[in-house]
């Protein structure tokens, strides 16, 4: 049985978030949460919360054994980019890009 959770429009760069997500892909739930707990990146906290939400969804669905769950797929897609401008010298303006991410987690049970 699979369960999933999705976080949309997270104010994180997709490129930086993919570095964190790649560390936990294919790992068991406890291993993934331990890796994320000791990871210094800001996106690790949000990915950890999303992983816990997916585990709660699996529990709500009635998964047989929560200890056998692992991260089947986890992907980060780019979301909308907030564009801002900052005034610069001599009447110019510089563009500031504030990217967002869509993170999707799918958990599944390991076969014995």
Gaussian input, Z-matrix of N, CA and C with variables (Angstrom, degrees):
# hf/3-21g

backbone

0 1
 N
 C     1     B1
 C     2     B2     1     A1
 N     3     B3     2     A2     1     D1
 C     4     B4     3     A3     2     D2
 C     5     B5     4     A4     3     D3
 N     6     B6     5     A5     4     D4
 C     7     B7     6     A6     5     D5
 C     8     B8     7     A7     6     D6
 N     9     B9     8     A8     7     D7
 C    10    B10     9     A9     8     D8
 C    11    B11    10    A10     9     D9
 N    12    B12    11    A11    10    D10
 C    13    B13    12    A12    11    D11
 C    14    B14    13    A13    12    D12
 N    15    B15    14    A14    13    D13
 C    16    B16    15    A15    14    D14
 C    17    B17    16    A16    15    D15
 N    18    B18    17    A17    16    D16
 C    19    B19    18    A18    17    D17
 C    20    B20    19    A19    18    D18
 N    21    B21    20    A20    19    D19
 C    22    B22    21    A21    20    D20
 C    23    B23    22    A22    21    D21
 N    24    B24    23    A23    22    D22
 C    25    B25    24    A24    23    D23
 C    26    B26    25    A25    24    D24
 N    27    B27    26    A26    25    D25
 C    28    B28    27    A27    26    D26
 C    29    B29    28    A28    27    D27
 N    30    B30    29    A29    28    D28
 C    31    B31    30    A30    29    D29
 C    32    B32    31    A31    30    D30
 N    33    B33    32    A32    31    D31
 C    34    B34    33    A33    32    D32
 C    35    B35    34    A34    33    D33
 N    36    B36    35    A35    34    D34
 C    37    B37    36    A36    35    D35
 C    38    B38    37    A37    36    D36
 N    39    B39    38    A38    37    D37
 C    40    B40    39    A39    38    D38
 C    41    B41    40    A40    39    D39
 N    42    B42    41    A41    40    D40
 C    43    B43    42    A42    41    D41
 C    44    B44    43    A43    42    D42
 N    45    B45    44    A44    43    D43
 C    46    B46    45    A45    44    D44
 C    47    B47    46    A46    45    D45
 N    48    B48    47    A47    46    D46
 C    49    B49    48    A48    47    D47
 C    50    B50    49    A49    48    D48
 N    51    B51    50    A50    49    D49
 C    52    B52    51    A51    50    D50
 C    53    B53    52    A52    51    D51
 N    54    B54    53    A53    52    D52
 C    55    B55    54    A54    53    D53
 C    56    B56    55    A55    54    D54
 N    57    B57    56    A56    55    D55
 C    58    B58    57    A57    56    D56
 C    59    B59    58    A58    57    D57
 N    60    B60    59    A59    58    D58
 C    61    B61    60    A60    59    D59
 C    62    B62    61    A61    60    D60
 N    63    B63    62    A62    61    D61
 C    64    B64    63    A63    62    D62
 C    65    B65    64    A64    63    D63
 N    66    B66    65    A65    64    D64
 C    67    B67    66    A66    65    D65
 C    68    B68    67    A67    66    D66
 N    69    B69    68    A68    67    D67
 C    70    B70    69    A69    68    D68
 C    71    B71    70    A70    69    D69
 N    72    B72    71    A71    70    D70
 C    73    B73    72    A72    71    D71
 C    74    B74    73    A73    72    D72
 N    75    B75    74    A74    73    D73
 C    76    B76    75    A75    74    D74
 C    77    B77    76    A76    75    D75
 N    78    B78    77    A77    76    D76
 C    79    B79    78    A78    77    D77
 C    80    B80    79    A79    78    D78
 N    81    B81    80    A80    79    D79
 C    82    B82    81    A81    80    D80
 C    83    B83    82    A82    81    D81
 N    84    B84    83    A83    82    D82
 C    85    B85    84    A84    83    D83
 C    86    B86    85    A85    84    D84
 N    87    B87    86    A86    85    D85
 C    88    B88    87    A87    86    D86
 C    89    B89    88    A88    87    D87
 N    90    B90    89    A89    88    D88
 C    91    B91    90    A90    89    D89
 C    92    B92    91    A91    90    D90
 N    93    B93    92    A92    91    D91
 C    94    B94    93    A93    92    D92
 C    95    B95    94    A94    93    D93
 N    96    B96    95    A95    94    D94
 C    97    B97    96    A96    95    D95
 C    98    B98    97    A97    96    D96
 N    99    B99    98    A98    97    D97
 C   100   B100    99    A99    98    D98
 C   101   B101   100   A100    99    D99
 N   102   B102   101   A101   100   D100
 C   103   B103   102   A102   101   D101
 C   104   B104   103   A103   102   D102
 N   105   B105   104   A104   103   D103
 C   106   B106   105   A105   104   D104
 C   107   B107   106   A106   105   D105
 N   108   B108   107   A107   106   D106
 C   109   B109   108   A108   107   D107
 C   110   B110   109   A109   108   D108
 N   111   B111   110   A110   109   D109
 C   112   B112   111   A111   110   D110
 C   113   B113   112   A112   111   D111
 N   114   B114   113   A113   112   D112
 C   115   B115   114   A114   113   D113
 C   116   B116   115   A115   114   D114
 N   117   B117   116   A116   115   D115
 C   118   B118   117   A117   116   D116
 C   119   B119   118   A118   117   D117
 N   120   B120   119   A119   118   D118
 C   121   B121   120   A120   119   D119
 C   122   B122   121   A121   120   D120
 N   123   B123   122   A122   121   D121
 C   124   B124   123   A123   122   D122
 C   125   B125   124   A124   123   D123
 N   126   B126   125   A125   124   D124
 C   127   B127   126   A126   125   D125
 C   128   B128   127   A127   126   D126
 N   129   B129   128   A128   127   D127
 C   130   B130   129   A129   128   D128
 C   131   B131   130   A130   129   D129
 N   132   B132   131   A131   130   D130
 C   133   B133   132   A132   131   D131
 C   134   B134   133   A133   132   D132
 N   135   B135   134   A134   133   D133
 C   136   B136   135   A135   134   D134
 C   137   B137   136   A136   135   D135
 N   138   B138   137   A137   136   D136
 C   139   B139   138   A138   137   D137
 C   140   B140   139   A139   138   D138
 N   141   B141   140   A140   139   D139
 C   142   B142   141   A141   140   D140
 C   143   B143   142   A142   141   D141
 N   144   B144   143   A143   142   D142
 C   145   B145   144   A144   143   D143
 C   146   B146   145   A145   144   D144
 N   147   B147   146   A146   145   D145
 C   148   B148   147   A147   146   D146
 C   149   B149   148   A148   147   D147
 N   150   B150   149   A149   148   D148
 C   151   B151   150   A150   149   D149
 C   152   B152   151   A151   150   D150
 N   153   B153   152   A152   151   D151
 C   154   B154   153   A153   152   D152
 C   155   B155   154   A154   153   D153
 N   156   B156   155   A155   154   D154
 C   157   B157   156   A156   155   D155
 C   158   B158   157   A157   156   D156
 N   159   B159   158   A158   157   D157
 C   160   B160   159   A159   158   D158
 C   161   B161   160   A160   159   D159
 N   162   B162   161   A161   160   D160
 C   163   B163   162   A162   161   D161
 C   164   B164   163   A163   162   D162
 N   165   B165   164   A164   163   D163
 C   166   B166   165   A165   164   D164
 C   167   B167   166   A166   165   D165
 N   168   B168   167   A167   166   D166
 C   169   B169   168   A168   167   D167
 C   170   B170   169   A169   168   D168
 N   171   B171   170   A170   169   D169
 C   172   B172   171   A171   170   D170
 C   173   B173   172   A172   171   D171
 N   174   B174   173   A173   172   D172
 C   175   B175   174   A174   173   D173
 C   176   B176   175   A175   174   D174
 N   177   B177   176   A176   175   D175
 C   178   B178   177   A177   176   D176
 C   179   B179   178   A178   177   D177
 N   180   B180   179   A179   178   D178
 C   181   B181   180   A180   179   D179
 C   182   B182   181   A181   180   D180
 N   183   B183   182   A182   181   D181
 C   184   B184   183   A183   182   D182
 C   185   B185   184   A184   183   D183
 N   186   B186   185   A185   184   D184
 C   187   B187   186   A186   185   D185
 C   188   B188   187   A187   186   D186
 N   189   B189   188   A188   187   D187
 C   190   B190   189   A189   188   D188
 C   191   B191   190   A190   189   D189
 N   192   B192   191   A191   190   D190
 C   193   B193   192   A192   191   D191
 C   194   B194   193   A193   192   D192
 N   195   B195   194   A194   193   D193
 C   196   B196   195   A195   194   D194
 C   197   B197   196   A196   195   D195
 N   198   B198   197   A197   196   D196
 C   199   B199   198   A198   197   D197
 C   200   B200   199   A199   198   D198
 N   201   B201   200   A200   199   D199
 C   202   B202   201   A201   200   D200
 C   203   B203   202   A202   201   D201
 N   204   B204   203   A203   202   D202
 C   205   B205   204   A204   203   D203
 C   206   B206   205   A205   204   D204
 N   207   B207   206   A206   205   D205
 C   208   B208   207   A207   206   D206
 C   209   B209   208   A208   207   D207
 N   210   B210   209   A209   208   D208
 C   211   B211   210   A210   209   D209
 C   212   B212   211   A211   210   D210
 N   213   B213   212   A212   211   D211
 C   214   B214   213   A213   212   D212
 C   215   B215   214   A214   213   D213
 N   216   B216   215   A215   214   D214
 C   217   B217   216   A216   215   D215
 C   218   B218   217   A217   216   D216
 N   219   B219   218   A218   217   D217
 C   220   B220   219   A219   218   D218
 C   221   B221   220   A220   219   D219
 N   222   B222   221   A221   220   D220
 C   223   B223   222   A222   221   D221
 C   224   B224   223   A223   222   D222
 N   225   B225   224   A224   223   D223
 C   226   B226   225   A225   224   D224
 C   227   B227   226   A226   225   D225
 N   228   B228   227   A227   226   D226
 C   229   B229   228   A228   227   D227
 C   230   B230   229   A229   228   D228
 N   231   B231   230   A230   229   D229
 C   232   B232   231   A231   230   D230
 C   233   B233   232   A232   231   D231
 N   234   B234   233   A233   232   D232
 C   235   B235   234   A234   233   D233
 C   236   B236   235   A235   234   D234
 N   237   B237   236   A236   235   D235
 C   238   B238   237   A237   236   D236
 C   239   B239   238   A238   237   D237
 N   240   B240   239   A239   238   D238
 C   241   B241   240   A240   239   D239
 C   242   B242   241   A241   240   D240
 N   243   B243   242   A242   241   D241
 C   244   B244   243   A243   242   D242
 C   245   B245   244   A244   243   D243
 N   246   B246   245   A245   244   D244
 C   247   B247   246   A246   245   D245
 C   248   B248   247   A247   246   D246
 N   249   B249   248   A248   247   D247
 C   250   B250   249   A249   248   D248
 C   251   B251   250   A250   249   D249
 N   252   B252   251   A251   250   D250
 C   253   B253   252   A252   251   D251
 C   254   B254   253   A253   252   D252
 N   255   B255   254   A254   253   D253
 C   256   B256   255   A255   254   D254
 C   257   B257   256   A256   255   D255
 N   258   B258   257   A257   256   D256
 C   259   B259   258   A258   257   D257
 C   260   B260   259   A259   258   D258
 N   261   B261   260   A260   259   D259
 C   262   B262   261   A261   260   D260
 C   263   B263   262   A262   261   D261
 N   264   B264   263   A263   262   D262
 C   265   B265   264   A264   263   D263
 C   266   B266   265   A265   264   D264
 N   267   B267   266   A266   265   D265
 C   268   B268   267   A267   266   D266
 C   269   B269   268   A268   267   D267
 N   270   B270   269   A269   268   D268
 C   271   B271   270   A270   269   D269
 C   272   B272   271   A271   270   D270
 N   273   B273   272   A272   271   D271
 C   274   B274   273   A273   272   D272
 C   275   B275   274   A274   273   D273
 N   276   B276   275   A275   274   D274
 C   277   B277   276   A276   275   D275
 C   278   B278   277   A277   276   D276
 N   279   B279   278   A278   277   D277
 C   280   B280   279   A279   278   D278
 C   281   B281   280   A280   279   D279
 N   282   B282   281   A281   280   D280
 C   283   B283   282   A282   281   D281
 C   284   B284   283   A283   282   D282
 N   285   B285   284   A284   283   D283
 C   286   B286   285   A285   284   D284
 C   287   B287   286   A286   285   D285
 N   288   B288   287   A287   286   D286
 C   289   B289   288   A288   287   D287
 C   290   B290   289   A289   288   D288
 N   291   B291   290   A290   289   D289
 C   292   B292   291   A291   290   D290
 C   293   B293   292   A292   291   D291
 N   294   B294   293   A293   292   D292
 C   295   B295   294   A294   293   D293
 C   296   B296   295   A295   294   D294
 N   297   B297   296   A296   295   D295
 C   298   B298   297   A297   296   D296
 C   299   B299   298   A298   297   D297
 N   300   B300   299   A299   298   D298
 C   301   B301   300   A300   299   D299
 C   302   B302   301   A301   300   D300
 N   303   B303   302   A302   301   D301
 C   304   B304   303   A303   302   D302
 C   305   B305   304   A304   303   D303
 N   306   B306   305   A305   304   D304
 C   307   B307   306   A306   305   D305
 C   308   B308   307   A307   306   D306
 N   309   B309   308   A308   307   D307
 C   310   B310   309   A309   308   D308
 C   311   B311   310   A310   309   D309
 N   312   B312   311   A311   310   D310
 C   313   B313   312   A312   311   D311
 C   314   B314   313   A313   312   D312
 N   315   B315   314   A314   313   D313
 C   316   B316   315   A315   314   D314
 C   317   B317   316   A316   315   D315
 N   318   B318   317   A317   316   D316
 C   319   B319   318   A318   317   D317
 C   320   B320   319   A319   318   D318
 N   321   B321   320   A320   319   D319
 C   322   B322   321   A321   320   D320
 C   323   B323   322   A322   321   D321
 N   324   B324   323   A323   322   D322
 C   325   B325   324   A324   323   D323
 C   326   B326   325   A325   324   D324
 N   327   B327   326   A326   325   D325
 C   328   B328   327   A327   326   D326
 C   329   B329   328   A328   327   D327
 N   330   B330   329   A329   328   D328
 C   331   B331   330   A330   329   D329
 C   332   B332   331   A331   330   D330
 N   333   B333   332   A332   331   D331
 C   334   B334   333   A333   332   D332
 C   335   B335   334   A334   333   D333

   B1=1.4463
   B2=1.5245
   B3=1.2980
   B4=1.4634
   B5=1.5195
   B6=1.3175
   B7=1.4579
   B8=1.5181
   B9=1.3176
   B10=1.4581
   B11=1.5195
   B12=1.3188
   B13=1.4548
   B14=1.5273
   B15=1.3199
   B16=1.4551
   B17=1.5223
   B18=1.3184
   B19=1.4604
   B20=1.5198
   B21=1.3289
   B22=1.4608
   B23=1.5179
   B24=1.2979
   B25=1.4651
   B26=1.5213
   B27=1.3171
   B28=1.4684
   B29=1.5245
   B30=1.2973
   B31=1.4631
   B32=1.5243
   B33=1.3066
   B34=1.4544
   B35=1.5185
   B36=1.3041
   B37=1.4514
   B38=1.5268
   B39=1.3339
   B40=1.4695
   B41=1.5282
   B42=1.3025
   B43=1.4675
   B44=1.5249
   B45=1.3174
   B46=1.4617
   B47=1.5252
   B48=1.3286
   B49=1.4566
   B50=1.5210
   B51=1.3341
   B52=1.4665
   B53=1.5234
   B54=1.3281
   B55=1.4691
   B56=1.5243
   B57=1.3263
   B58=1.4632
   B59=1.5275
   B60=1.3162
   B61=1.4606
   B62=1.5278
   B63=1.3299
   B64=1.4598
   B65=1.5291
   B66=1.3331
   B67=1.4619
   B68=1.5248
   B69=1.3389
   B70=1.4645
   B71=1.5216
   B72=1.3147
   B73=1.4713
   B74=1.5297
   B75=1.3384
   B76=1.4572
   B77=1.5174
   B78=1.3100
   B79=1.4650
   B80=1.5293
   B81=1.3218
   B82=1.4538
   B83=1.5184
   B84=1.3153
   B85=1.4624
   B86=1.5239
   B87=1.3346
   B88=1.4652
   B89=1.5215
   B90=1.3274
   B91=1.4692
   B92=1.5238
   B93=1.3216
   B94=1.4653
   B95=1.5262
   B96=1.3345
   B97=1.4719
   B98=1.5253
   B99=1.3256
   B100=1.4689
   B101=1.5212
   B102=1.3117
   B103=1.4675
   B104=1.5234
   B105=1.3256
   B106=1.4624
   B107=1.5187
   B108=1.3333
   B109=1.4593
   B110=1.5300
   B111=1.3333
   B112=1.4566
   B113=1.5203
   B114=1.3072
   B115=1.4554
   B116=1.5334
   B117=1.3398
   B118=1.4610
   B119=1.5346
   B120=1.3306
   B121=1.4585
   B122=1.5263
   B123=1.3433
   B124=1.4692
   B125=1.5299
   B126=1.3139
   B127=1.4588
   B128=1.5342
   B129=1.3156
   B130=1.4650
   B131=1.5282
   B132=1.3130
   B133=1.4611
   B134=1.5325
   B135=1.3339
   B136=1.4581
   B137=1.5229
   B138=1.3284
   B139=1.4595
   B140=1.5283
   B141=1.3211
   B142=1.4614
   B143=1.5287
   B144=1.3274
   B145=1.4611
   B146=1.5237
   B147=1.3279
   B148=1.4589
   B149=1.5295
   B150=1.3228
   B151=1.4671
   B152=1.5308
   B153=1.3256
   B154=1.4661
   B155=1.5228
   B156=1.3294
   B157=1.4568
   B158=1.5218
   B159=1.3310
   B160=1.4600
   B161=1.5296
   B162=1.3335
   B163=1.4677
   B164=1.5311
   B165=1.3307
   B166=1.4664
   B167=1.5254
   B168=1.3279
   B169=1.4678
   B170=1.5289
   B171=1.3326
   B172=1.4630
   B173=1.5229
   B174=1.3120
   B175=1.4687
   B176=1.5321
   B177=1.3149
   B178=1.4619
   B179=1.5327
   B180=1.3409
   B181=1.4624
   B182=1.5212
   B183=1.3303
   B184=1.4569
   B185=1.5178
   B186=1.3359
   B187=1.4660
   B188=1.5307
   B189=1.3111
   B190=1.4645
   B191=1.5223
   B192=1.3272
   B193=1.4568
   B194=1.5249
   B195=1.3199
   B196=1.4664
   B197=1.5262
   B198=1.3506
   B199=1.4648
   B200=1.5261
   B201=1.3258
   B202=1.4621
   B203=1.5287
   B204=1.3358
   B205=1.4618
   B206=1.5230
   B207=1.3299
   B208=1.4595
   B209=1.5234
   B210=1.3163
   B211=1.4581
   B212=1.5254
   B213=1.3158
   B214=1.4617
   B215=1.5319
   B216=1.3167
   B217=1.4646
   B218=1.5158
   B219=1.3041
   B220=1.4586
   B221=1.5180
   B222=1.3182
   B223=1.4559
   B224=1.5227
   B225=1.3228
   B226=1.4584
   B227=1.5191
   B228=1.3164
   B229=1.4520
   B230=1.5236
   B231=1.3072
   B232=1.4576
   B233=1.5141
   B234=1.3161
   B235=1.4600
   B236=1.5163
   B237=1.2983
   B238=1.4625
   B239=1.5254
   B240=1.3140
   B241=1.4637
   B242=1.5226
   B243=1.3318
   B244=1.4567
   B245=1.5214
   B246=1.3179
   B247=1.4659
   B248=1.5160
   B249=1.3058
   B250=1.4541
   B251=1.5237
   B252=1.3306
   B253=1.4616
   B254=1.5106
   B255=1.3417
   B256=1.4595
   B257=1.5227
   B258=1.3264
   B259=1.4643
   B260=1.5268
   B261=1.3227
   B262=1.4558
   B263=1.5276
   B264=1.2937
   B265=1.4691
   B266=1.5330
   B267=1.2874
   B268=1.4585
   B269=1.5283
   B270=1.3267
   B271=1.4510
   B272=1.5115
   B273=1.3034
   B274=1.4607
   B275=1.5328
   B276=1.3113
   B277=1.4650
   B278=1.5183
   B279=1.3308
   B280=1.4658
   B281=1.5188
   B282=1.3161
   B283=1.4591
   B284=1.5223
   B285=1.3213
   B286=1.4613
   B287=1.5215
   B288=1.3293
   B289=1.4550
   B290=1.5253
   B291=1.3202
   B292=1.4587
   B293=1.5272
   B294=1.3475
   B295=1.4577
   B296=1.5285
   B297=1.3307
   B298=1.4601
   B299=1.5279
   B300=1.3209
   B301=1.4654
   B302=1.5177
   B303=1.3240
   B304=1.4603
   B305=1.5242
   B306=1.3415
   B307=1.4637
   B308=1.5265
   B309=1.3315
   B310=1.4636
   B311=1.5202
   B312=1.3377
   B313=1.4638
   B314=1.5264
   B315=1.3336
   B316=1.4662
   B317=1.5252
   B318=1.3197
   B319=1.4671
   B320=1.5222
   B321=1.3199
   B322=1.4584
   B323=1.5251
   B324=1.3300
   B325=1.4637
   B326=1.5184
   B327=1.3350
   B328=1.4617
   B329=1.5136
   B330=1.3291
   B331=1.4597
   B332=1.5171
   B333=1.3023
   B334=1.4646
   B335=1.4918
   A1=108.66
   A2=115.47
   A3=120.68
   A4=109.96
   A5=114.74
   A6=120.86
   A7=107.43
   A8=114.98
   A9=118.26
   A10=111.03
   A11=114.45
   A12=122.35
   A13=107.17
   A14=116.04
   A15=120.41
   A16=110.12
   A17=115.82
   A18=122.51
   A19=106.77
   A20=116.86
   A21=120.13
   A22=110.40
   A23=115.09
   A24=124.23
   A25=112.97
   A26=116.59
   A27=121.01
   A28=107.49
   A29=117.30
   A30=121.52
   A31=111.27
   A32=115.38
   A33=123.00
   A34=108.20
   A35=115.88
   A36=120.20
   A37=109.35
   A38=118.41
   A39=119.64
   A40=112.38
   A41=116.83
   A42=120.15
   A43=111.51
   A44=117.07
   A45=120.94
   A46=111.22
   A47=116.76
   A48=120.45
   A49=111.07
   A50=117.50
   A51=120.62
   A52=111.74
   A53=117.42
   A54=120.44
   A55=110.94
   A56=116.43
   A57=121.11
   A58=110.57
   A59=116.14
   A60=121.54
   A61=111.10
   A62=117.08
   A63=121.03
   A64=112.44
   A65=116.99
   A66=120.23
   A67=112.71
   A68=117.85
   A69=120.31
   A70=113.78
   A71=118.44
   A72=120.98
   A73=110.17
   A74=116.15
   A75=121.61
   A76=115.04
   A77=119.16
   A78=122.59
   A79=110.38
   A80=115.29
   A81=121.33
   A82=109.68
   A83=116.92
   A84=121.01
   A85=111.68
   A86=117.20
   A87=119.66
   A88=111.70
   A89=117.06
   A90=120.21
   A91=110.98
   A92=116.60
   A93=120.82
   A94=111.42
   A95=116.29
   A96=119.04
   A97=111.67
   A98=117.16
   A99=120.64
   A100=110.53
   A101=117.29
   A102=120.78
   A103=110.25
   A104=116.77
   A105=120.39
   A106=112.19
   A107=117.17
   A108=120.09
   A109=111.48
   A110=117.01
   A111=120.21
   A112=113.03
   A113=117.45
   A114=121.24
   A115=109.48
   A116=118.86
   A117=120.96
   A118=114.53
   A119=118.43
   A120=120.36
   A121=111.01
   A122=116.51
   A123=119.79
   A124=113.08
   A125=117.76
   A126=119.82
   A127=111.96
   A128=117.97
   A129=121.26
   A130=111.11
   A131=117.37
   A132=120.67
   A133=110.60
   A134=117.14
   A135=120.17
   A136=112.23
   A137=117.48
   A138=120.86
   A139=109.64
   A140=117.03
   A141=121.19
   A142=110.71
   A143=116.76
   A144=120.44
   A145=110.99
   A146=116.39
   A147=120.74
   A148=111.07
   A149=116.25
   A150=120.99
   A151=110.57
   A152=117.34
   A153=120.82
   A154=111.31
   A155=116.75
   A156=120.65
   A157=111.42
   A158=116.74
   A159=120.32
   A160=111.06
   A161=117.06
   A162=121.10
   A163=110.07
   A164=116.90
   A165=120.50
   A166=110.85
   A167=116.99
   A168=120.17
   A169=110.91
   A170=116.67
   A171=120.55
   A172=110.56
   A173=115.71
   A174=119.99
   A175=110.39
   A176=116.21
   A177=120.99
   A178=111.05
   A179=116.25
   A180=120.84
   A181=111.99
   A182=116.30
   A183=120.28
   A184=112.44
   A185=116.77
   A186=120.44
   A187=108.76
   A188=115.26
   A189=120.54
   A190=111.73
   A191=117.42
   A192=120.41
   A193=109.06
   A194=116.52
   A195=120.59
   A196=112.22
   A197=116.57
   A198=119.51
   A199=111.83
   A200=117.28
   A201=120.46
   A202=113.01
   A203=117.66
   A204=120.67
   A205=111.23
   A206=115.52
   A207=120.61
   A208=108.57
   A209=116.17
   A210=122.06
   A211=107.64
   A212=116.19
   A213=120.47
   A214=110.25
   A215=116.27
   A216=120.26
   A217=108.88
   A218=114.91
   A219=121.63
   A220=106.03
   A221=116.21
   A222=118.91
   A223=110.50
   A224=114.08
   A225=122.10
   A226=107.65
   A227=115.88
   A228=121.95
   A229=108.98
   A230=115.66
   A231=120.40
   A232=110.91
   A233=116.11
   A234=121.47
   A235=110.00
   A236=115.84
   A237=121.66
   A238=109.64
   A239=115.80
   A240=121.36
   A241=108.28
   A242=115.85
   A243=120.38
   A244=108.37
   A245=117.14
   A246=120.96
   A247=109.20
   A248=115.73
   A249=122.87
   A250=108.57
   A251=115.71
   A252=120.69
   A253=109.78
   A254=115.20
   A255=122.49
   A256=107.55
   A257=118.01
   A258=119.08
   A259=111.91
   A260=116.18
   A261=122.29
   A262=109.09
   A263=115.67
   A264=121.21
   A265=110.90
   A266=116.46
   A267=126.07
   A268=112.32
   A269=117.09
   A270=121.53
   A271=115.40
   A272=118.15
   A273=121.30
   A274=110.60
   A275=115.04
   A276=121.13
   A277=108.56
   A278=115.71
   A279=121.36
   A280=109.06
   A281=114.83
   A282=120.49
   A283=109.82
   A284=115.62
   A285=122.27
   A286=106.86
   A287=117.18
   A288=122.95
   A289=108.91
   A290=116.14
   A291=120.93
   A292=107.77
   A293=117.24
   A294=120.05
   A295=112.59
   A296=114.99
   A297=121.57
   A298=109.10
   A299=115.64
   A300=121.80
   A301=110.41
   A302=114.88
   A303=122.81
   A304=106.52
   A305=116.97
   A306=121.58
   A307=108.30
   A308=116.48
   A309=122.27
   A310=109.42
   A311=116.40
   A312=122.89
   A313=108.57
   A314=116.36
   A315=121.60
   A316=107.56
   A317=116.08
   A318=122.31
   A319=109.25
   A320=115.45
   A321=121.17
   A322=108.98
   A323=115.99
   A324=121.04
   A325=110.21
   A326=115.88
   A327=120.69
   A328=109.10
   A329=115.05
   A330=119.31
   A331=109.22
   A332=116.30
   A333=119.89
   A334=111.31
   D1=136.92
   D2=-179.63
   D3=-108.57
   D4=150.42
   D5=172.52
   D6=-138.84
   D7=153.31
   D8=-175.70
   D9=-140.05
   D10=164.88
   D11=174.32
   D12=-147.86
   D13=149.80
   D14=-176.06
   D15=-136.93
   D16=137.45
   D17=176.05
   D18=-121.06
   D19=122.09
   D20=-178.41
   D21=-113.51
   D22=150.28
   D23=177.15
   D24=56.76
   D25=41.22
   D26=174.28
   D27=-73.28
   D28=133.30
   D29=-176.82
   D30=-78.76
   D31=58.19
   D32=179.48
   D33=-132.09
   D34=148.40
   D35=176.48
   D36=-71.46
   D37=132.79
   D38=179.79
   D39=-61.48
   D40=-35.11
   D41=-178.66
   D42=-64.90
   D43=-42.25
   D44=179.94
   D45=-74.10
   D46=-32.56
   D47=179.95
   D48=-71.17
   D49=-34.17
   D50=179.38
   D51=-62.92
   D52=-30.52
   D53=177.72
   D54=-62.61
   D55=-39.30
   D56=179.97
   D57=-74.58
   D58=-41.78
   D59=-176.83
   D60=-64.68
   D61=-36.31
   D62=-179.55
   D63=-63.29
   D64=-25.38
   D65=-179.68
   D66=-71.10
   D67=-27.37
   D68=-173.33
   D69=-108.00
   D70=-4.12
   D71=-178.53
   D72=-64.74
   D73=127.03
   D74=178.89
   D75=85.25
   D76=-3.24
   D77=-178.34
   D78=-87.49
   D79=163.25
   D80=172.76
   D81=-72.02
   D82=164.88
   D83=-175.18
   D84=-63.61
   D85=-47.24
   D86=-178.66
   D87=-64.20
   D88=-41.41
   D89=177.96
   D90=-63.36
   D91=-42.80
   D92=-178.72
   D93=-64.37
   D94=-42.80
   D95=179.47
   D96=-66.73
   D97=-35.21
   D98=177.24
   D99=-66.74
   D100=-43.84
   D101=178.60
   D102=-60.85
   D103=-44.24
   D104=-178.12
   D105=-69.34
   D106=-32.85
   D107=-179.37
   D108=-63.89
   D109=-35.76
   D110=-176.90
   D111=-100.13
   D112=9.50
   D113=177.84
   D114=-86.90
   D115=131.71
   D116=-174.39
   D117=-80.36
   D118=-9.80
   D119=-176.46
   D120=-71.16
   D121=143.95
   D122=178.93
   D123=-63.49
   D124=-28.96
   D125=-178.41
   D126=-72.44
   D127=-17.43
   D128=-179.22
   D129=-63.58
   D130=-34.49
   D131=-179.08
   D132=-67.11
   D133=-44.15
   D134=179.63
   D135=-68.55
   D136=-38.29
   D137=178.00
   D138=-65.92
   D139=-36.55
   D140=178.05
   D141=-64.19
   D142=-43.98
   D143=178.26
   D144=-63.77
   D145=-38.48
   D146=179.13
   D147=-66.81
   D148=-38.38
   D149=178.17
   D150=-65.56
   D151=-41.47
   D152=176.84
   D153=-64.31
   D154=-35.18
   D155=176.91
   D156=-66.08
   D157=-39.62
   D158=177.67
   D159=-65.66
   D160=-36.93
   D161=176.72
   D162=-65.23
   D163=-41.10
   D164=177.57
   D165=-64.69
   D166=-36.92
   D167=176.42
   D168=-64.55
   D169=-39.25
   D170=178.40
   D171=-65.54
   D172=-39.67
   D173=178.92
   D174=-65.97
   D175=-38.94
   D176=179.47
   D177=-66.18
   D178=-36.86
   D179=178.24
   D180=-70.10
   D181=-21.10
   D182=-179.89
   D183=94.30
   D184=42.95
   D185=177.57
   D186=-61.26
   D187=145.28
   D188=-175.22
   D189=-63.85
   D190=-50.28
   D191=-176.15
   D192=-142.45
   D193=116.99
   D194=-178.01
   D195=-71.46
   D196=-22.45
   D197=179.80
   D198=-72.91
   D199=-19.95
   D200=-178.98
   D201=-91.68
   D202=0.78
   D203=-179.86
   D204=-72.22
   D205=144.33
   D206=173.68
   D207=-141.91
   D208=164.94
   D209=-178.44
   D210=-80.88
   D211=103.25
   D212=-178.37
   D213=-74.08
   D214=-56.42
   D215=175.30
   D216=-137.29
   D217=144.94
   D218=173.60
   D219=-146.29
   D220=123.47
   D221=-176.41
   D222=-134.56
   D223=152.99
   D224=179.51
   D225=-123.09
   D226=120.92
   D227=177.15
   D228=-113.66
   D229=152.09
   D230=178.71
   D231=-75.58
   D232=139.57
   D233=177.48
   D234=-105.69
   D235=-159.34
   D236=178.86
   D237=-68.01
   D238=148.63
   D239=178.90
   D240=-108.10
   D241=122.05
   D242=175.45
   D243=-79.73
   D244=126.63
   D245=-176.78
   D246=-110.58
   D247=127.65
   D248=179.63
   D249=-129.07
   D250=160.65
   D251=178.23
   D252=-127.32
   D253=143.40
   D254=178.89
   D255=-121.16
   D256=131.36
   D257=178.03
   D258=-67.59
   D259=140.78
   D260=179.76
   D261=-123.94
   D262=-175.37
   D263=-176.91
   D264=-67.84
   D265=153.19
   D266=174.75
   D267=59.02
   D268=36.61
   D269=174.29
   D270=75.62
   D271=10.12
   D272=179.59
   D273=-87.42
   D274=171.46
   D275=176.85
   D276=-138.43
   D277=143.72
   D278=176.24
   D279=-110.39
   D280=141.95
   D281=-179.62
   D282=-86.54
   D283=137.45
   D284=173.59
   D285=-117.06
   D286=125.35
   D287=179.20
   D288=-105.33
   D289=128.21
   D290=177.73
   D291=-117.41
   D292=92.66
   D293=-174.55
   D294=-75.33
   D295=155.65
   D296=175.18
   D297=-124.44
   D298=164.17
   D299=-176.52
   D300=-130.85
   D301=151.60
   D302=169.30
   D303=-115.69
   D304=119.76
   D305=-177.20
   D306=-113.41
   D307=130.93
   D308=179.45
   D309=-125.49
   D310=131.05
   D311=179.69
   D312=-120.52
   D313=133.26
   D314=174.14
   D315=-125.12
   D316=124.96
   D317=178.51
   D318=-106.45
   D319=148.74
   D320=176.60
   D321=-142.23
   D322=165.69
   D323=178.54
   D324=-93.59
   D325=140.44
   D326=175.39
   D327=-75.74
   D328=144.85
   D329=174.45
   D330=-80.53
   D331=148.59
   D332=-178.89
   D333=-73.32

